[in-house]
């Protein structure tokens, strides 16, 4: 057996995938749920020790014979979340997550320090948003000054897992570009933005490595703890969207990936930086050597999960209920901002059900409106891509929501593009495994491109394809207009 390992640290669960790259098949998987601390002020946090325990628990579930065949590991982790460590590599505070919106005031502080949003975008390619890492670091300084004084290492979740595996502190361009501490054009840390927080911040950031390089090798301590070979290559890794791009084959111009998870993302590969002056599309780097312009909404499957719980329906029953309703849910509109929102920038946003009448107030309409709202949020990103000259010809769908045939149909018709679902649903973990194979080949001196590995290992045959239908596209254009009017009318309530 020739095994590479992909690790995916998601917001709600931790997954380890063992991939046999000779057979081009997943040999084994293990998964563990991860809890979250949530408070009404927008706080969303986890504990680094939960990540430690979950990684060991996942590896403990796997066959020792398979683990002993692991040659390389690639890690995917949720972006932006701030893992603060002291000089001994111990967490000094909770991990403040990407969906934490309690840092809106710190965003304002940093934007003022930079001289305005336009100057921030000119400096780094990004505006300052509560999801990003930079305001979380300032939050720690303002609210926990004693802990900030102990801060020696600023890591992202995937960087932290690399550290657990290797004992080495590193970062790579893709995940680093989502910190708002990074110049996406030059692909280096921005000393100026670091100084807006504190002169000591830049020294806390890890050295940057290129996407095809190794972060290090599995240490003796990690080998003993997890039951994997000492000296196995640990790839650079990346953020979950960057690894999802590899795992869906979005490593060339012209394709978009749409991820329907807790958050919703829409992103595409570019050979050059794509800077959106509105800030709606984040100007990220890829973890495959280029750039990855990306839209992120903080509430994708959140609304459907909340409503499923309220209606006591499982996923299949919820979809069946939504299928009874017409396109546009008979005029009923859900604004799904249970966690505030990042795009549009409404960190204090709230969810609502709008357009209710005695005739349309039905469970099936509410269910369908929740499904449609997730994709309407993505259409904002597609319009941004079109404005910036990025012409997509296909969307690759991934995430938990990609399993829903109804959501696939809604996506194809709202976006008016063919939607393809890859054969494997493990996009981020499989992307990590393929990147691990790339790092393994590079370490052996073999000149193999990531694109060729993606062509060989990311299989589209066996997945599903949904094409848009002209009548449905026209109906969704009207429904999107109704959604946009409610969004425009209610947004001022959350920006005052």
Number of C-alpha atoms within 10 A of each C-alpha: 14 14 26 31 32 32 29 34 29 21 22 12 14 22 22 27 27 26 27 20 18 10 12 13 13 17 17 16 20 17 19 18 13 17 13 15 13 14 11 8 11 19 17 21 22 20 18 20 13 13 19 13 12 19 24 15 16 19 21 15 14 18 13 13 11 19 20 15 18 22 21 30 32 33 32 34 29 21 29 26 28 26 27 28 24 18 12 8 17 15 19 19 20 17 24 27 27 24 28 25 28 23 26 20 14 21 22 17 17 23 20 14 16 18 10 15 20 16 16 21 23 14 20 26 24 31 25 26 25 28 29 28 29 28 28 29 24 24 21 20 17 13 10 12 13 12 16 21 12 14 24 22 23 22 26 28 27 29 28 28 25 27 21 19 26 24 19 18 21 22 25 27 29 30 29 31 31 25 28 29 29 26 27 27 19 10 18 17 23 17 15 17 24 23 14 18 22 13 12 13 22 20 13 17 19 19 13 17 15 18 24 24 20 24 28 20 21 26 21 15 14 20 17 12 14 18 20 24 20 19 16 21 27 28 31 31 39 34 32 27 29 32 33 28 30 31 29 31 25 26 27 16 16 15 22 31 27 29 27 24 21 22 21 22 25 28 31 27 30 21 14 12 18 24 21 20 17 13 21 23 26 25 27 34 30 31 29 27 17 19 26 32 26 27 28 25 28 28 28 28 22 20 24 25 17 14 17 17 12 9 12 11 15 12 15 10 12 22 21 16 18 23 16 14 19 14 20 21 26 21 18 23 27 25 25 28 21 18 26 25 25 25 20 18 17 21 25 21 23 17 15 13 15 15 15 15 11 6 7 16 16 16 16 20 26 25 26 30 30 26 26 28 24 29 26 23 26 25 19 19 23 22 14 19 24 11 11 14 10 20 15 16 13 18 28 24 28 27 21 14 22 22 16 13 13 17 20 23 19 25 28 24 25 22 23 22 18 20 27 23 25 23 15 18 18 23 28 34 32 32 33 37 35 30 36 28 29 29 28 23 17 16 15 9 9 11 10 13 13 21 15 10 16 20 12 12 20 20 17 17 12 10 12 15 18 18 16 18 14 11 9 16 19 14 15 21 17 13 23 20 12 16 24 17 10 17 15 9 9 15 16 11 11 13 11 6
